[in-house]
Amino acid sequence: MQPWILHIDMDAFFASVEQLDNPDLRGLPVVVGGTSDRSVVAAASYEVRKFGVRSAMSMVKARQLCPDIVIVPGRMARYKEISRRVMGVLGEFSPVVEQASVDEAYLDGTGLTRLFGPVETIGRSIKDRVREVTGLTCSVGAAPVRFLAKIASDMDKPDGMYIIHPEDVDAFLLTLPVGKIPGVGKKLVESLRRLGVRTCADVRRKSREYWVGRLGKYGGALHDRARGIDPNGVEIGGPAKSCSAENTFSEDTPDRKVLAKWLLSQSERVGADLRSHGYKGRTVTLKVKYADFTQVTRSRTLDARTDNTALIFETACELLDELELRRAVRLIGVGVSNFEARARQVTLFEEAPRSSEATSELDRAVDLVRERFGSEAVTRVDLLHFKKK
């Protein structure tokens, strides 16, 4: 049976959702992000990409490239809502769907041709159904292996479809730039260029042993990809690995009280997100980026899993207290990871750990009120003054 993997990628997802919800934005050069000069572009519509604006670009640079740019704030709750609809559509075609991010997923199409016809028909049906359910377009790539399916989905954007058939894999790879391989970043591309390597054909001219000697395990993976080999399939129901929140300030600050206020707000977001997805984690991580863009992280592993907002905040503050702030801070963030299947049990004669498997009743009550009346319905007293700023 011929294996097929499909990669579904929503087109300019955040910006497209904003244009969908606000018809006045359609056809305009829209970016999603903050309005301050220190903000970055979270998403760019295809209208603004014509000017060279891309995601992760500074908002200052984006304005220089396109003075008529339209900036709208992000609405993650809305994007997640649409994302759930997209994943529901994919589940109509295959029981094996792996969500890679809020706007992309892999689908195992092996054997689906018996139900839906050729892979081209499957791809078109998915695109039509996504548009019907969400009003948005997506691009679909299909190939015998995972990494090629991802590359294929980017070949004909937006609203495109590109199929790499098994008999075409070798010819496709021979001219493929190594930078197109997922996971091969700019630094590796530069290193390979100094070795005279620009395409997968250049990689193939050396043995696998040569590349392992040069790059270690990454060299072996590079050689495999250049030959169309990818052992990774579609992982159904892959669990999340972490949950985090961070903010870049409009002005750098060395004030620990201000930083703690931000950590409280972020801990609320992380705790609520954990509880909404049924996750609990053992490791709390603090992230700090200084004004000179140097970055440090500090982590602490708790005795048991938690989704408790107060405990996440308390641990993050302890990590901050232990950190010597060498200069003003540009960004701060907190995350929770290490999502274990089950926590160790506490015996009758053992002191209970400071973190708890039980979800805080206060957190439950706050979640219920916010779910019914909106995110601003309940605010912690410590944040009242903070949110007015």
C-alpha positions as CSV (number, residue, x, y, z in Angstrom):
1,M,0.0,0.0,0.0
2,Q,1.4,3.4,-1.0
3,P,2.1,5.6,2.1
4,W,0.9,9.2,1.9
5,I,1.3,12.0,4.3
6,L,-0.5,15.3,3.9
7,H,0.5,18.6,5.4
8,I,-2.3,21.2,5.8
9,D,-1.2,24.8,6.3
10,M,-3.6,27.6,6.9
11,D,-2.8,30.7,4.7
12,A,-1.6,33.7,6.7
13,F,-3.8,32.4,9.5
14,F,-4.0,35.1,12.1
15,A,-4.3,37.9,9.5
16,S,-6.8,35.9,7.4
17,V,-9.0,35.4,10.5
18,E,-9.0,39.2,11.1
19,Q,-10.0,39.9,7.5
20,L,-12.7,37.2,7.7
21,D,-14.2,38.8,10.9
22,N,-13.8,42.4,9.6
23,P,-14.7,42.7,5.9
24,D,-13.3,46.3,6.0
25,L,-9.8,44.8,6.3
26,R,-10.0,42.6,3.2
27,G,-7.6,43.7,0.5
28,L,-5.7,45.8,2.9
29,P,-2.0,45.3,4.0
30,V,-2.8,43.8,7.5
31,V,-0.4,42.7,10.1
32,V,-1.2,41.2,13.5
33,G,0.8,42.5,16.4
34,G,1.4,45.4,18.8
35,T,1.6,49.0,17.8
36,S,4.7,50.0,19.7
37,D,8.1,50.4,18.0
38,R,9.4,47.4,20.0
39,S,6.7,45.1,18.8
40,V,7.1,42.4,16.1
41,V,4.8,41.2,13.4
42,A,3.0,38.1,14.6
43,A,1.3,37.5,11.2
44,A,1.2,39.3,7.8
45,S,-1.5,39.2,5.2
46,Y,-0.6,38.4,1.6
47,E,-1.4,42.0,0.6
48,V,1.4,43.3,2.9
49,R,3.9,40.5,2.0
50,K,4.1,42.1,-1.4
51,F,6.1,44.9,0.3
52,G,8.5,42.4,1.9
53,V,6.8,42.4,5.3
54,R,7.1,39.0,7.1
55,S,6.2,37.5,10.5
56,A,8.8,38.0,13.2
57,M,9.9,41.3,11.6
58,S,10.1,44.4,13.8
59,M,7.1,46.6,13.5
60,V,9.5,49.6,12.8
61,K,10.9,47.7,9.7
62,A,7.3,46.7,8.6
63,R,6.2,50.4,8.7
64,Q,9.2,51.4,6.7
65,L,8.5,48.8,4.0
66,C,4.7,49.6,3.9
67,P,3.7,53.1,5.3
68,D,0.0,52.2,4.8
69,I,0.2,49.1,7.0
70,V,-2.9,48.3,9.1
71,I,-2.0,46.9,12.5
72,V,-4.6,44.9,14.5
73,P,-4.1,43.3,17.9
74,G,-4.0,39.5,18.1
75,R,-7.0,37.4,19.5
76,M,-5.6,34.1,20.4
77,A,-8.9,32.8,21.7
78,R,-10.5,33.4,18.3
79,Y,-7.6,31.7,16.5
80,K,-7.8,28.7,18.7
81,E,-11.5,28.5,18.1
82,I,-11.0,28.4,14.3
83,S,-8.1,26.0,14.7
84,R,-10.4,23.5,16.5
85,R,-12.8,23.7,13.6
86,V,-10.0,22.9,11.1
87,M,-8.8,19.9,13.1
88,G,-12.4,18.7,13.2
89,V,-12.5,18.8,9.5
90,L,-9.3,16.8,9.2
91,G,-10.7,14.2,11.5
92,E,-13.5,13.7,9.0
93,F,-10.9,12.3,6.6
94,S,-8.5,10.4,8.8
95,P,-8.4,9.1,12.4
96,V,-4.6,9.8,12.4
97,V,-4.2,13.6,12.6
98,E,-1.3,15.4,14.3
99,Q,-1.7,19.0,15.1
100,A,1.7,20.6,14.7
101,S,0.7,24.2,15.7
102,V,-2.4,26.3,15.8
103,D,-2.4,26.7,12.0
104,E,-0.9,23.5,10.6
105,A,-1.3,19.7,10.9
106,Y,-0.2,16.4,9.4
107,L,-2.7,13.8,8.2
108,D,-1.9,10.1,7.5
109,G,-3.5,9.5,4.1
110,T,-2.3,5.9,3.7
111,G,-5.2,3.8,2.6
112,L,-7.6,6.8,2.1
113,T,-7.5,6.5,-1.7
114,R,-9.9,3.5,-1.3
115,L,-12.4,5.8,0.3
116,F,-11.9,9.2,-1.3
117,G,-10.1,8.5,-4.5
118,P,-6.6,9.7,-5.7
119,V,-4.5,11.9,-3.3
120,E,-5.3,14.9,-5.5
121,T,-9.0,14.4,-4.9
122,I,-8.4,14.0,-1.2
123,G,-6.4,17.3,-1.1
124,R,-9.1,19.2,-3.0
125,S,-11.8,17.8,-0.8
126,I,-9.9,18.9,2.4
127,K,-9.4,22.4,1.0
128,D,-13.1,22.7,0.0
129,R,-14.3,21.4,3.4
130,V,-12.0,23.8,5.3
131,R,-13.3,26.7,3.3
132,E,-16.9,25.6,3.8
133,V,-16.5,25.2,7.6
134,T,-14.2,28.2,8.3
135,G,-14.5,30.6,5.4
136,L,-10.7,30.4,5.1
137,T,-8.2,28.9,2.6
138,C,-5.4,26.5,3.3
139,S,-2.6,25.0,1.3
140,V,-2.1,21.2,1.1
141,G,1.1,19.3,0.4
142,A,1.3,15.5,-0.1
143,A,4.2,13.2,-0.3
144,P,5.3,9.7,0.7
145,V,7.2,11.1,3.7
146,R,6.6,13.7,6.3
147,F,9.2,16.4,5.6
148,L,8.5,16.4,1.9
149,A,4.8,16.9,2.6
150,K,5.6,20.0,4.6
151,I,7.9,21.3,1.9
152,A,5.1,20.6,-0.7
153,S,2.5,22.6,1.2
154,D,4.7,25.7,0.8
155,M,5.2,25.3,-3.0
156,D,1.9,26.8,-4.2
157,K,0.7,29.2,-1.5
158,P,-1.8,30.7,-0.9
159,D,-4.8,28.4,-1.5
160,G,-2.5,25.9,-3.3
161,M,-1.9,22.2,-3.5
162,Y,1.3,20.4,-4.5
163,I,1.7,16.6,-4.8
164,I,5.1,14.8,-4.8
165,H,4.5,11.3,-6.2
166,P,6.9,8.5,-5.2
167,E,8.4,8.4,-8.7
168,D,9.1,12.1,-8.6
169,V,10.9,12.2,-5.2
170,D,14.4,11.7,-6.5
171,A,14.2,14.4,-9.2
172,F,12.6,16.8,-6.8
173,L,15.3,16.4,-4.2
174,L,18.2,16.8,-6.6
175,T,17.5,20.5,-7.2
176,L,16.1,21.2,-3.7
177,P,18.1,23.9,-1.8
178,V,19.2,22.5,1.6
179,G,17.6,25.5,3.3
180,K,14.2,24.1,2.3
181,I,14.6,21.1,4.5
182,P,12.7,21.6,7.8
183,G,15.1,22.1,10.7
184,V,18.0,23.4,8.5
185,G,18.4,26.9,9.8
186,K,20.4,29.9,8.5
187,K,23.6,29.0,10.4
188,L,23.7,25.5,9.1
189,V,23.0,26.8,5.5
190,E,26.0,29.1,5.8
191,S,28.2,26.3,7.1
192,L,27.1,24.0,4.3
193,R,27.7,26.8,1.8
194,R,31.3,27.1,2.9
195,L,31.6,23.4,2.1
196,G,30.2,24.0,-1.4
197,V,26.8,22.5,-0.5
198,R,23.7,24.2,-1.8
199,T,21.4,21.5,-2.8
200,C,20.5,18.0,-1.7
201,A,22.4,16.7,-4.7
202,D,25.6,18.3,-3.2
203,V,24.8,16.5,0.1
204,R,24.6,13.2,-1.7
205,R,28.1,13.5,-3.1
206,K,29.5,12.7,0.4
207,S,28.8,9.6,2.4
208,R,26.6,9.4,5.5
209,E,29.7,8.7,7.5
210,Y,31.2,11.9,6.3
211,W,28.3,14.0,7.4
212,V,28.0,12.3,10.8
213,G,31.7,13.1,11.3
214,R,31.1,16.7,10.3
215,L,27.8,17.4,12.1
216,G,27.1,14.5,14.4
217,K,23.6,13.1,14.5
218,Y,22.4,16.1,12.5
219,G,24.7,15.1,9.7
220,G,23.1,11.7,9.6
221,A,19.6,13.3,9.5
222,L,20.7,15.7,6.7
223,H,22.0,12.9,4.6
224,D,18.8,10.9,5.1
225,R,16.6,13.8,4.1
226,A,18.7,14.5,1.0
227,R,17.9,10.9,0.0
228,G,14.2,11.2,0.8
229,I,14.3,9.2,4.0
230,D,12.3,10.3,7.0
231,P,11.5,7.8,9.8
232,N,9.0,10.1,11.4
233,G,5.3,9.5,10.6
234,V,2.2,11.1,11.9
235,E,1.9,10.9,15.6
236,I,-1.7,10.8,16.7
237,G,-2.6,12.7,19.8
238,G,0.9,13.9,20.5
239,P,0.7,15.6,23.9
240,A,1.7,19.2,24.4
241,K,5.2,19.6,25.9
242,S,4.9,23.0,27.5
243,C,2.6,26.0,28.1
244,S,4.1,29.5,28.4
245,A,3.4,33.2,28.2
246,E,5.7,36.1,27.7
247,N,5.7,39.9,27.1
248,T,8.1,42.4,25.6
249,F,7.9,45.8,27.4
250,S,7.4,49.1,25.7
251,E,10.3,50.3,27.9
252,D,13.1,48.3,29.5
253,T,12.7,48.1,33.2
254,P,14.9,47.0,36.1
255,D,12.0,47.2,38.6
256,R,11.4,43.8,40.2
257,K,7.9,44.9,41.4
258,V,6.9,45.6,37.8
259,L,8.4,42.3,36.7
260,A,6.5,40.4,39.4
261,K,3.3,42.0,38.2
262,W,3.9,40.8,34.7
263,L,4.6,37.3,36.1
264,L,1.3,37.3,38.0
265,S,-0.6,38.2,34.8
266,Q,1.3,35.5,32.8
267,S,0.8,32.9,35.5
268,E,-2.9,33.5,35.3
269,R,-2.8,32.9,31.5
270,V,-0.6,29.8,31.8
271,G,-2.7,28.4,34.6
272,A,-6.0,28.9,32.7
273,D,-4.5,27.4,29.5
274,L,-3.3,24.4,31.4
275,R,-6.7,23.8,33.1
276,S,-8.6,24.3,29.8
277,H,-6.6,21.5,28.2
278,G,-6.4,19.2,31.2
279,Y,-2.6,19.5,31.6
280,K,-0.5,19.7,34.7
281,G,3.2,20.1,34.8
282,R,6.1,19.7,37.3
283,T,8.6,22.2,35.9
284,V,8.2,26.0,36.1
285,T,10.6,28.1,33.9
286,L,11.4,31.8,34.1
287,K,12.6,33.5,31.0
288,V,14.3,36.9,31.0
289,K,15.7,38.9,28.1
290,Y,17.8,41.9,28.8
291,A,18.0,45.2,27.0
292,D,21.1,44.0,25.0
293,F,19.0,40.9,23.9
294,T,21.0,38.4,25.9
295,Q,18.7,35.9,27.5
296,V,18.7,33.6,30.5
297,T,16.3,31.0,31.8
298,R,15.9,29.4,35.2
299,S,13.8,26.3,36.0
300,R,12.6,24.5,39.1
301,T,11.0,21.1,39.2
302,L,8.2,20.7,41.8
303,D,7.4,17.5,43.8
304,A,4.2,16.9,41.9
305,R,2.3,18.2,38.9
306,T,0.3,21.4,39.1
307,D,-2.0,23.8,37.2
308,N,-2.3,26.1,40.2
309,T,-2.0,29.8,39.2
310,A,-0.7,30.9,42.7
311,L,1.9,28.1,42.8
312,I,3.2,28.9,39.3
313,F,3.4,32.6,40.2
314,E,5.1,31.9,43.6
315,T,7.7,29.6,41.9
316,A,8.4,32.1,39.1
317,C,8.9,34.9,41.7
318,E,11.3,32.7,43.7
319,L,13.3,32.2,40.5
320,L,13.3,35.9,39.8
321,D,14.5,36.7,43.3
322,E,17.4,34.3,42.9
323,L,18.4,36.0,39.6
324,E,20.9,38.9,39.7
325,L,19.5,41.4,37.2
326,R,22.6,42.6,35.4
327,R,20.8,45.3,33.4
328,A,17.3,46.5,32.5
329,V,14.9,43.8,31.3
330,R,13.3,43.9,27.9
331,L,11.1,40.7,28.1
332,I,9.9,38.4,30.8
333,G,8.0,35.1,30.6
334,V,6.9,32.1,32.6
335,G,6.2,28.5,31.4
336,V,5.2,25.1,32.7
337,S,6.5,21.9,31.3
338,N,7.2,18.3,32.2
339,F,3.6,17.0,31.8
340,E,3.8,13.6,33.4
341,A,1.2,10.9,32.9
342,R,0.7,10.6,36.7
343,A,2.3,12.0,39.8
344,R,3.9,9.9,42.5
345,Q,1.6,9.0,45.3
346,V,2.0,10.4,48.9
347,T,1.7,7.9,51.7
348,L,-0.2,8.5,54.9
349,F,3.1,9.1,56.8
350,E,4.7,11.3,54.2
351,E,4.4,15.1,54.2
352,A,2.3,16.3,51.3
353,P,4.4,18.1,48.6
354,R,4.1,21.8,48.3
355,S,2.5,21.4,44.8
356,S,-0.8,19.5,44.4
357,E,-2.5,17.3,42.0
358,A,-5.8,18.9,43.0
359,T,-6.9,21.9,41.0
360,S,-7.4,25.0,43.2
361,E,-11.1,25.6,44.0
362,L,-10.4,29.3,43.5
363,D,-8.9,28.7,40.0
364,R,-12.0,26.6,39.2
365,A,-14.3,29.3,40.3
366,V,-12.4,32.0,38.4
367,D,-12.4,29.9,35.2
368,L,-16.1,29.3,35.4
369,V,-16.9,33.0,35.8
370,R,-14.6,34.0,33.0
371,E,-16.0,31.3,30.7
372,R,-19.5,32.7,31.3
373,F,-18.9,36.4,31.5
374,G,-15.6,37.0,29.7
375,S,-11.9,37.3,30.6
376,E,-12.3,40.7,32.3
377,A,-15.1,39.6,34.6
378,V,-12.7,38.7,37.4
379,T,-9.4,40.4,38.2
380,R,-6.9,39.7,41.0
381,V,-6.6,42.7,43.3
382,D,-2.8,42.9,42.6
383,L,-3.5,43.4,38.9
384,L,-6.1,46.2,39.2
385,H,-3.6,49.0,39.2
386,F,-1.3,47.1,36.8
387,K,-4.0,46.7,34.1
388,K,-4.8,50.4,34.1
389,K,-1.3,51.2,33.0
